[in-house]
Amino acid sequence: MWLGSIWHRPRTRSSSALTKPSIQALEHAQGYLKLPNGRTLTGQSHDYKRNGTTTLFAAFEVATGKVTAAHKKRRRRVEFLDFMNDIVAAHADTAIHVILDNLNTHKPRNDRWLKRHPNVRFHFTPTRASWLNQVEIWFSILQGKSLHGASFTSVAQLREHIDAFIETYNQHAKPFVWTKARVHQKRIKVRFAEQ
């Protein structure tokens, strides 16, 4: 978790980065059903055709809520570092703190790339705590508001759709605000407490 002071340092950026592999370009079978009473139902069936996949690398800027993303064919260390090179180039002379999960492409044994980029620091979320990584929340927004139920005839169409969503999202981007719901503990029923 981040302390508030890190956001106030000049020339410091905090990003939450992650990979969403194998986003499928699914083309759903759509059509209509003619009912005996003459009415017609339209919609999509459960049948679909797979038209390929894309791997989305995304960085969520914690202070602004803006997203930077890149599409790759695979999810390997090479593609991850290529994406990180783009992030570093966009924010030259800036200290960059990146929050990552514990995926093996993020954690090599001897990281020469980090040694060549002293202004970049990787911070890893604890195991089974991916909800701490804010880009996971953004991936949920992407899935729910843009990809769920959508139909794509090609990977190129899927990529264009995701890029258009990101462009629109960034126009109104705001940082996420962590909140805690009040927990109301239920009282133990008397019949169970007496046993």
Summary of the structure (lengths in Angstrom):
residues: 195
radius of gyration: 21.9
end to end distance: 42.3
largest distance: 71.8
contacts: 464
relative contact order: 0.18
helix: 31%
strand: 32%
